[in-house]
C-alpha cells in the first residue's frame, strides 16, 4: 500500500460574514494539491455565516501574523 491513499487534513481559515471586523474561523480541510482544499464536514454554529461551507473546494493563500503562519480560504475552486 502506497502513501498516495493518505489524506492530508490541515487547518485553514474561513472568513465569517456579517461581522463588524474581519473574523476568521479555523476549519478542517483536506489538501487536494495545487493550493486547493475541500472543507470537511463539520458543524457550523447557528450564529455564524461562513463565506465558504463544508463540502466546498477552495483556494487558499498563506498569511503570517504575530501568532504565526496560517492559510486563508480566498475563493471557490
N, C-alpha and C positions, 0 to 999 in steps of 0.2 A: 504494500500500500504506500503510495507516494504522498508527499506533503501537499500535492495540488488539491486534495479534498478538504484541507483545513480551512476553516472560516476565520478571517481576522476581524474580531469585534473591537471597535475603538469607541472612544467618546468624542462626539462632535457637538457643536453648539448651534441651536436653532433660535432665531430671534422671536421674541414674544411680541405679538401685535397689540395695539391699544394700550401701550404703556407710555407714561409721560417722558421717560428717558429710555435709552437703549438697554434692554434686558435680554440676556441670552440664557437659554435653558440647556444644560448638558444632557445629551441623549445618547443612547447606544445605537451604533450603526455598523453595518458590515461593509468592509472595504471591497470594492469591485475592481479597483485598478484605475489608472489614469485620472486620479483625483475625484472619482465618483464613489458615492456611498449610498446604500439603501438604509433608510431609517427603520430600525427593527420595531416589532410590535411592542408597545408599552402603553401604560395608561397616561392619557393626557388629563391633567387636573381640570375639573369642570370650570374653574375660574380663569383658565389660561387659554389663549388662542395662539397657536403656533403658526409661524409663517409656512413651515413645511411639516407634514404629518407622517405618522408611521406608515410604512409601505412605499413612500415616495423615494425616488432616486434623486440625489442632489449632488452638485459640485461644491467642493469646499475650497477655502483659502486658509493658509496658515497665518496666524496673527500672534503677536507677542505683547504681553503686558507685564506688570510687576509680578504677577503670580506665575508667569512662565508662558510657554508656548501652548496654543490651542488651535483647534480647527473650527472655522465658522462656515455654516451652510450658506451659500450665497445665491444659488439658482437651482431650478429643477434641471435635471439632465435628461 
